[in-house]
């Protein structure tokens, strides 16, 4: 049974930092692209970042470039999202998702993946930014 479990969500002050993680079981991350998505109340789910089969295949949504860092540790079957300089527009439930490498079509870059190509999803972790 495949499971993705997010953890690390918390209340952080504006300008603060937070690390959230996505631990996978039932699959080997070596063969999956991993994406982070977020959904705030009343808003559509938004892709935030993804990492392909290597660190060379990373994509960030424009509003988080330079502030968020995605990293994968295949040996630990875990993907991290480091969030710095958190802003009032960042609060949301953050989800991780896994897309099989077949959807990458031999490319390492994950930025072209659609939401529907992510086969497995976690339950989410809440990130709140407030003073």
C-alpha positions in Angstrom: 0.0 0.0 0.0 1.4 3.3 -1.1 1.4 6.1 1.5 2.7 9.6 1.4 2.7 11.3 4.8 3.4 15.0 5.2 4.6 16.5 8.4 6.1 19.6 9.9 3.3 22.1 9.3 3.1 24.7 12.0 2.3 28.3 12.9 5.1 30.6 11.8 5.6 34.4 12.0 5.9 36.3 8.7 9.4 36.2 7.5 10.0 33.0 9.3 11.1 29.6 8.0 9.7 26.1 8.1 10.7 22.7 6.9 8.0 20.3 5.9 8.6 16.7 4.8 6.9 14.0 2.7 7.7 10.5 3.7 6.9 7.7 1.3 6.2 4.1 1.9 5.1 1.4 -0.5 7.0 2.9 -3.3 10.6 3.8 -4.1 11.1 7.5 -4.7 13.9 6.9 -7.3 11.2 6.2 -9.8 8.9 9.1 -9.1 8.7 12.8 -9.5 7.5 14.5 -6.3 5.5 17.6 -6.3 4.3 19.9 -3.5 0.9 21.6 -3.9 -1.0 23.9 -1.6 -4.6 24.9 -1.1 -5.8 27.8 0.9 -9.4 28.2 1.9 -11.6 29.3 -1.0 -8.8 29.0 -3.5 -7.8 26.4 -6.1 -5.0 24.0 -5.4 -1.8 25.4 -6.7 1.5 23.7 -7.6 4.4 25.0 -5.6 7.4 23.0 -6.5 8.4 19.7 -7.9 11.6 17.6 -8.2 12.1 15.2 -11.1 14.4 12.2 -11.1 17.4 14.4 -10.3 17.9 17.7 -8.7 18.4 19.1 -12.2 14.8 18.7 -12.9 13.3 21.1 -10.3 10.5 23.5 -10.9 9.2 26.3 -8.7 6.1 28.4 -9.0 7.0 32.0 -9.5 5.8 33.3 -6.2 8.0 31.0 -4.2 11.2 31.1 -6.3 14.2 32.1 -4.2 12.2 31.4 -1.0 11.4 27.7 -1.2 13.7 24.8 -1.7 12.7 21.3 -2.6 15.1 18.5 -2.0 14.9 14.7 -2.1 16.7 12.1 -0.1 16.0 8.8 -2.0 17.9 6.8 0.6 15.4 7.9 3.2 12.4 7.9 0.8 11.7 11.5 1.9 11.3 14.8 0.1 11.6 18.1 2.0 10.3 21.5 1.3 12.3 24.3 3.0 10.2 27.5 3.2 12.0 30.7 4.0 10.8 34.3 4.2 7.2 33.1 4.6 4.6 35.6 3.6 0.9 36.2 4.5 -0.1 34.6 1.2 1.7 31.3 1.9 -0.7 29.8 4.5 -2.4 26.7 3.2 -2.6 23.0 3.5 0.5 21.7 1.8 0.3 18.3 0.0 2.9 16.2 -1.6 2.2 13.9 -4.5 4.1 11.3 -6.5 4.1 11.0 -10.3 5.6 7.8 -11.9 8.7 8.4 -14.0 6.9 7.1 -17.1 5.0 10.4 -17.2 8.3 12.3 -17.6 8.9 10.7 -20.9 12.6 10.2 -20.3 13.0 13.8 -19.2 14.3 14.7 -15.7 12.3 17.9 -15.6 9.1 17.7 -13.7 7.7 21.2 -14.5 5.5 19.9 -17.4 3.6 17.3 -15.3 0.0 17.9 -14.9 -1.9 17.5 -11.6 -3.6 14.4 -13.1 -0.3 12.7 -13.6 0.4 12.6 -9.9 -1.0 9.2 -8.9 -0.4 9.3 -5.2 -1.3 12.0 -2.7 -0.7 12.7 1.0 -3.3 14.0 3.4 -1.6 17.4 3.8 0.0 19.4 6.5 -1.2 22.8 7.6 1.1 25.8 7.3 -0.1 29.0 9.0 1.7 32.4 8.8 0.6 34.9 11.4 2.1 37.3 13.8 
